[in-house]
Amino acid sequence: MKKTQSQRVFSVKQVAQMCRVSNETIRRWIRKHGLNAYNTTGGLAIKILESDLRKFSEGLRVFVDWDSAGDE
């Protein structure tokens, strides 16, 4: 049986800080460049899974400061 590993979930603001870009840039990456993201219940907040951010950043060679992950 494959062990499921929990992964971190980030807000748009957190990802923007980690990538050193604006919140709007993250939203543009979601809308136009294929960064997967999910709305929370009620659609009030956009969340990005760590695995989706890793795949996106590796594919487009986007800098991500993983050491700052989770800082707010």
Backbone as JSON, one array per atom type, in Angstrom:
{
  "sequence": "MKKTQSQRVFSVKQVAQMCRVSNETIRRWIRKHGLNAYNTTGGLAIKILESDLRKFSEGLRVFVDWDSAGDE",
  "N": [[0.85, -1.17, 0.0], [0.54, 2.19, -0.83], [1.95, 4.85, 0.88], [0.37, 7.78, 1.84], [1.46, 11.02, 1.67], [1.19, 13.95, 3.53], [0.77, 17.22, 2.22], [1.94, 20.59, 1.98], [-0.12, 23.52, 1.9], [-0.63, 26.54, 0.26], [-1.37, 30.06, 0.39], [-2.27, 32.64, -2.02], [-0.88, 34.95, -1.36], [1.26, 33.95, 0.2], [2.63, 32.38, -1.72], [3.31, 34.37, -3.54], [5.12, 35.86, -1.98], [7.09, 33.91, -1.6], [8.0, 33.55, -4.2], [8.81, 36.01, -4.79], [7.27, 37.93, -6.16], [4.36, 39.82, -7.22], [1.01, 39.57, -5.79], [-0.86, 39.69, -7.83], [0.62, 38.75, -10.0], [0.82, 36.03, -9.36], [-1.88, 35.34, -9.53], [-2.21, 35.78, -12.27], [-0.51, 33.81, -13.28], [-2.0, 31.61, -12.54], [-4.39, 32.02, -14.02], [-3.48, 32.21, -16.72], [-1.14, 30.76, -17.23], [-1.1, 28.16, -16.31], [-0.7, 27.41, -13.6], [-1.87, 25.36, -11.18], [-4.63, 25.77, -9.02], [-6.88, 26.06, -6.24], [-10.17, 26.79, -5.13], [-11.32, 27.61, -1.9], [-13.95, 26.48, 0.3], [-16.86, 28.12, -0.53], [-15.47, 29.78, -2.16], [-13.87, 31.91, -1.39], [-11.16, 32.08, -0.94], [-8.08, 31.44, -2.56], [-6.16, 28.58, -2.95], [-3.0, 26.93, -3.16], [-1.42, 23.96, -3.9], [1.56, 22.47, -2.61], [2.81, 20.55, -4.27], [1.8, 21.22, -6.79], [2.85, 23.79, -7.12], [5.59, 23.19, -7.11], [5.82, 21.62, -9.46], [5.01, 23.5, -11.42], [6.94, 25.55, -11.03], [9.33, 24.23, -11.63], [8.9, 23.52, -14.28], [8.73, 26.0, -15.6], [10.95, 27.22, -14.72], [10.87, 28.96, -12.48], [11.8, 30.98, -9.78], [11.66, 29.91, -6.43], [11.56, 30.53, -3.06], [11.94, 28.26, -0.98], [12.69, 28.06, 1.65], [11.42, 30.11, 2.93], [8.84, 29.32, 3.05], [5.6, 29.26, 4.28], [5.99, 31.34, 6.03], [4.54, 34.33, 7.14]],
  "CA": [[0.0, 0.0, 0.0], [1.31, 3.41, -0.94], [1.71, 5.78, 1.99], [0.05, 9.12, 1.39], [2.18, 12.03, 2.43], [0.47, 15.21, 3.51], [1.56, 18.28, 1.62], [1.59, 21.94, 2.41], [-1.04, 24.29, 1.08], [-0.25, 27.94, 0.38], [-2.25, 31.11, -0.13], [-1.68, 33.45, -3.08], [0.07, 35.86, -0.71], [2.45, 33.18, 0.57], [3.35, 32.01, -2.93], [3.89, 35.61, -4.06], [6.29, 36.15, -1.16], [8.1, 32.88, -1.86], [8.52, 33.74, -5.56], [9.23, 37.41, -4.87], [6.46, 38.61, -7.17], [3.12, 40.36, -6.65], [-0.15, 38.69, -5.73], [-1.47, 39.69, -9.15], [1.41, 37.85, -10.86], [0.4, 34.65, -9.04], [-3.21, 35.16, -10.13], [-2.01, 35.68, -13.72], [0.04, 32.46, -13.53], [-3.13, 30.69, -12.4], [-5.32, 32.22, -15.14], [-2.93, 32.14, -18.08], [0.08, 29.97, -17.41], [-1.27, 26.78, -15.89], [-0.47, 27.08, -12.19], [-3.09, 24.81, -10.61], [-5.05, 26.36, -7.75], [-8.19, 25.58, -5.81], [-10.95, 27.68, -4.27], [-11.81, 27.02, -0.67], [-15.4, 26.47, 0.39], [-17.4, 29.46, -0.71], [-14.68, 30.47, -3.16], [-13.33, 33.15, -0.87], [-9.7, 32.07, -0.9], [-7.41, 30.56, -3.52], [-5.08, 27.81, -2.32], [-2.09, 26.27, -4.1], [-0.74, 22.82, -3.28], [3.01, 22.47, -2.77], [3.18, 19.74, -5.43], [1.47, 21.99, -7.99], [3.83, 24.87, -7.22], [6.88, 22.6, -7.5], [5.74, 21.24, -10.87], [4.96, 24.74, -12.19], [8.21, 26.28, -10.94], [10.35, 23.46, -12.33], [8.61, 23.58, -15.71], [9.0, 27.34, -16.14], [12.17, 27.72, -14.06], [10.5, 30.08, -11.62], [12.45, 30.94, -8.48], [10.81, 29.78, -5.24], [12.34, 30.48, -1.83], [11.26, 27.25, -0.16], [13.03, 28.29, 3.06], [10.46, 31.07, 3.51], [7.5, 28.72, 2.94], [4.82, 29.28, 5.5], [6.15, 32.61, 6.73], [3.53, 35.31, 6.73]],
  "C": [[0.9, 1.24, 0.0], [0.94, 4.36, 0.2], [1.46, 7.18, 1.43], [0.74, 10.12, 2.3], [1.4, 13.34, 2.37], [1.38, 16.28, 2.91], [1.06, 19.63, 2.08], [0.68, 22.61, 1.39], [-0.74, 25.76, 1.35], [-1.33, 28.86, -0.16], [-1.54, 31.83, -1.28], [-0.61, 34.36, -2.49], [1.37, 35.13, -0.35], [3.28, 32.84, -0.66], [4.01, 33.25, -3.55], [5.16, 35.98, -3.28], [7.43, 35.17, -1.45], [8.76, 33.07, -3.22], [9.01, 35.16, -5.8], [8.58, 38.14, -6.04], [5.19, 39.12, -6.48], [2.03, 39.29, -6.59], [-0.8, 38.57, -7.1], [-0.7, 38.8, -10.13], [1.02, 36.4, -10.61], [-0.97, 34.39, -9.65], [-3.12, 35.03, -11.65], [-1.45, 34.3, -14.08], [-1.07, 31.43, -13.45], [-4.05, 30.79, -13.63], [-4.73, 31.86, -16.49], [-1.78, 31.19, -18.3], [0.05, 28.59, -16.78], [-0.88, 26.42, -14.48], [-1.8, 26.6, -11.62], [-3.37, 25.45, -9.26], [-6.48, 25.93, -7.48], [-8.86, 26.63, -4.95], [-11.35, 26.92, -3.02], [-13.33, 27.05, -0.69], [-15.91, 27.9, 0.32], [-16.62, 30.29, -1.71], [-14.02, 31.75, -2.7], [-11.8, 33.21, -0.87], [-9.15, 31.07, -1.92], [-6.26, 29.88, -2.81], [-4.29, 27.07, -3.39], [-1.36, 25.16, -3.35], [0.76, 22.9, -3.57], [3.42, 21.7, -4.03], [2.9, 20.47, -6.74], [2.46, 23.13, -8.2], [5.19, 24.34, -7.65], [6.88, 22.25, -8.98], [5.78, 22.48, -11.76], [6.33, 25.41, -12.2], [9.34, 25.54, -11.66], [10.15, 23.55, -13.84], [8.96, 24.92, -16.33], [10.25, 27.98, -15.54], [11.91, 29.01, -13.28], [11.19, 29.91, -10.28], [11.4, 30.82, -7.37], [11.74, 29.66, -4.04], [11.63, 29.54, -0.86], [11.56, 27.42, 1.32], [12.06, 29.27, 3.74], [9.03, 30.53, 3.48], [6.81, 28.73, 4.28], [4.98, 30.54, 6.31], [5.09, 33.58, 6.24], [3.65, 36.56, 7.5]]
}
